[in-house]
Amino acid sequence: MTTLAGDTGSSGADASADKPRSIRPGVPVSDRVFRAIARGGGILMLVIMLGIAGFLGQQAAPALGVFGWHFFTVQTWEGEHLGVLGVITGTLLVAVVAIVVSFPLAMFTALYIAEYSPRWLRRTLIAVLDLMAAVPSVVYGLWGFAVLQNNTIYLSRWLHTYLGFLPFFHVDTDPHAALWDKSMYTSSIFISGLVVSLMVIPIACSVMREVFSQAPQGEREAALALGGTRWGMVRAVVLPFGRGGIIGGTMLGLGRALGETIAITYILSPDFSVHFRILEKGGSTISSLIANRFGDATGVQVSALLAAGLTLFAITLVVNMIAGFVVARSRSGAATEI
């Protein structure tokens, strides 16, 4: 009887041990804290952005109430005749010139640093790029005004001479004249775009280089093992993998180009009319307009300048939304997945 009772007790213990235990997934405290901080940071940035948009909209309402939609179609900024059509055009043209110049330089520099440069040189090049990104924009503006502008007018004249049949490269002067007018080629959108491109290159190059360096090593070696050249490996593996980084870096540089102020203010000669001749003297951007006119503005002019700032805010927001959509559809590594 005792033995049977003992057997019964052990059988009961085994049966209770075989019961499935309830598993409750517990989130560590550190993960919960990190999640809360990340969520709070995202919400805070959204609140700040909405606050900026609300402030600009409130301050711009009087000017928009006075001028209406004509504020976006008028090409002058004198007295009570205020409009931003010319400065919007100038802003976009400066940004386009900056991106056209900086994109190939940034991408090929990033490829050289990530794929071709010796290890001892790579750190030096990265440090130089980081130093370029840290240089204040006022220094770029002064250098562009004192040095770059005086030498770029010869390039502008050459472009006018051989590509002047294109509207963008036409200047209202004779490039073949013995005493050609140098002042017609100074303070132009083209020179401003070149200066801004120097500020865009380190930002875009850093993003592209970081993405290129993360290309899968196994696929690199497989491409080389199949007899491919280094450039063939870069074209088949690195560039498709880094497509998202290329687009993201370019759009990040575009955002910097749209909002640049001081460097453009030093170089660009104010002209509020709409003209697409980027080599010709004159032009204006939204940021330079605000910097030049805000100190002397009174009454409705202050509201009009804030309305111009709201316009720039909307343009930048749209560009970033488009960039986010494009990057989401071409994430890095998507083209290399099997």
N, C-alpha and C positions, 0 to 999 in steps of 0.2 A: 504493500500500500504506500509505504514511504517513497519507494522508488518510482511508483506510478505518479504520485503527487509531484515528485521532483521533475519527472519527465513532462508532466502537464505544465508546470511553471516555466520550464525552459522553452517549451513550444509556444507558450503565450508571449514570452519575451521576444522570440524570433519573429512571431507574427507582427508584434508591434514595431519591430525594427524594419520589417519589409514594407511598412506603409510609406507611400510617397510623401516627402516633405514639401510644404508649400514654399516656393521660391519667390521672394519679393525683390525685384531688382532695386538695389539701393544705389543712389547717386552720391558719390563722395562729396563731402562738404566743399573741397577745393573746386570741384567741377561746378557745383551750384553757385559758388561765389564768382567764378570766372564767367559763367553764363549770365549772371545778373549784371556784372560789370560791362560785358560786351553788349547786352541788350540795352542797358542804360546809356552807354556811349552812342549807340545807333539812334536811340530815341532823342537824345540830347542834340545830336547833329541835325536831325530832322526838324526839331523845334527851332534851333538857331536859324536854319535855312528859311523856314516859314516865317520866323520873326523878321528876318531881313527883307523878305519879299513883302510882308505886310507893311513894314515901315516905308519902304520905297513906294509901294502903291498908295499909301496914305498921303505921303508928301508930294507925289506926282499928280494926285487927283486934281488940284487947282489948275495946273498947267494944261492937263488933258481936257479939263472942262472948258477952258478958254479957247484952246486951239483945235480940239477935237482930233479927227483923223488926219487933218492937214499937218499936224505935228510930225507925222511920218512921211510926208510927201514934199515938204518945203526944203529948199536947199540953201537957206540963208540963216544967219544967226546975228541979227542986228536989231536993236531996239525991241519992238514988239513983234517982229517977224522972225520967229524961231522955228526951226525944223531940223530933223536929224537924218534926213535921207542921205545927204552927202557924207556925214560922218559914219553912218552905218556902212556905206559902200567902201569908204577908206579903211574902216576896221577890218572888213572881210578881205580886202585886197592885201593889206599888210600881212594878215595871217596866212593867206594863200602863198604869198612870196616866201614867207618864213618857212612854211612847211615844205614847199617845193625844193628849197635849197637845203634844208636841214634833214629831210627824210633819207635821201641816199647816203649822205655823209654819216648820219647816226647809225644806219643799219650796217653799212660796210665797216665802220669803226667797231661796232659791237661784234660783228663776225670775226674781224681780225683779232680782237682781244680774246674772244672765247675759243677760237679754233686755230689760229695761226701764230700768234705771238709767243715767244719763248717765255718760260715761267718767270725768269728774272726780270723781264720787261713788262710782264702783265701787271704786276703790282704798281709799277711806276705809272703806267697808262691809266689805271683805275684811279690812282691818287690825283692825277692831273685832271681827269674828268670831274671828280668830286670837287676839286678846287675851282674849276670853271663854274660849276653849279652854285658855289658859295660866293662868287664875286657879286657885289651889289649891282643892280641894274644901272645906277647912276654912273658907275665906272664904265660900263659898256656904252652908255650914251655919250659920255665925254670922249671916249676913244673913237667912237664912230663919227662924232662931229669934227674932231681935230685931225684924225688920221685917215679913217676909212673913206670918208666922203671925198677928200681931195684926190684920192687914187681911184675911186670907183667911177668918177665921172668919165674917165677914158673908156671903161668897160661899157658904160651907158651909151657913149657916143658910138662905139663899135656896134652895139646891138641896134642902135638907131640906123646906122649906115647900112647894115646887111639884112636886118629884119624889120626895117621901118614900114614895110608894106602891111605888117600886121598892126591892127589898131592899138594893141597893148604897148608896142614898142615905137610908136610914132611920137615925135616931138615937133612942136611948131617952130622949127628952125632948120637951117641948112647945115647938115653935118659935114659937107664937103667944102665949106667956106674956109678960106685961109685963116681968117681970124674968127673962129667959131666961138659962140657965146657959151662959156662954161657955166654961167649962173643958171642957164636953163636946165641943167642936169643935176643941180644941187638940191638938197632938201626935198627929195622925192620919196615916193612910196617904195620904190625899189631899194634905195639905200636904207630906209627904215626897216624894211623886211630883212635885209641882210644882217643888220645889227640884231634884230630880234631872233633871227635864226641861230646866232651864236649863243644866245641864252637858252634856246630850245634844244640844241644838240646834246648837251650833257644829260638833260633830263630824259629825253627819249632814248639815248644810247644806254643809259644805266638800266632802264627797264628791259630793253631788248637783250642786252648782254646777260642779265640775270636769267632770262628765260632760255636763251641759247645754251647756257652752261648746264641747264637741267635736262637737256635732251638725253634719252636713255643710252647708256653706254653700250648695252648689248646690241642695240640696233646700229650704233655707229660701227662697232667691230664687225657686225654681220655685213654691212654695206662694203667695208674695206676688204673683208675676206672673200667677197664675191668678185673682187677685181676692180672695184670702183676707185676712182681717184679721190683725193681729199675734197675737191670741189663737188664731185658727184655725190659723195656722202653728205656734204652740207646741203646740197640741193634736194636730195631725196629724204633726208632724215631731219636735219636741224631746222631748215626753213619751214617745212610743214608743221613740225612740233612747235615752233615759236611764232606761229601765225597770230595767235591771240596777243602775245607780247608785242609784236610789231604794231598791230592795230592799237593796242592800249597805250604804248609809248608815244605813238604819233598823235593820238587824240589828247593825251596829257600835254604834249607840247603845243598842240593847237589851242588848248585852254589857256596856256601861258601866253601864247602870242596874242590872243584876243584881248587879254586884260593888261598887257604891258603899257606902262604910262610914261615913266621918266625918260627912258631912252628915246622914245618917239617924240616927246615934247622938246627935247634938245635938237632934234634933227629936222623934223617935218615942219615945213612952212604952212601955217594955217590957211586952208582954202576949203570952204564949206559947200562948194558946188560938186556935182557928180561928174567925175571924169575917170576914164579907165586907162589913161596913159600913165603907166607906172614909172616911166623914166623921166617924166616931166615934173618940173618944180611945182610943189603945192599938194595939199591933201590934209586930211584930218581924221582922227579916230575918236571914238566916244570917250575913252579914258583921257586922251590929251585935251579934248574939249573941256572936260570937267576940271582937269588940273589947271588949265589956262584961265578959265572964266569964273571959277567958283569964288575966288577972292574978291572980285569986283561985282558979283551978281547981287541984285536986290529984287525983292518982290517976286513977281512971277518968274523971273529968270532963274532964281534958286529952285523953284519947283520944276522948271523945265529941265534944269541940269539933273535933278533927281529922277525925272522921267527918262532922261537919256541913260542914267545908271540902271534904271529898271529895265530898259531895253537891252542893255548889255548883259544884265543878269539873266534875262529870258533867253538871249542867244546862247550864252554859255551853258545854261541848263539844257537847252535842246541839243546842243552839240554833245554834251556828256551823256544824255539819254540815248542818242543814236550810237555813241561809242559803246555804251554798255550793252546795247542790243546786238551790235556787230560782234563784240568780243564774246558774248554768250553763245552766239551761233558758230563761232570759230575758235573754240577753246584750244589752248596749247596741247598738243599731243593727240588731238582728235584724228588727224590725218595719218598718224602712225599706228593707230590701233588696228588690230586684226579682227 
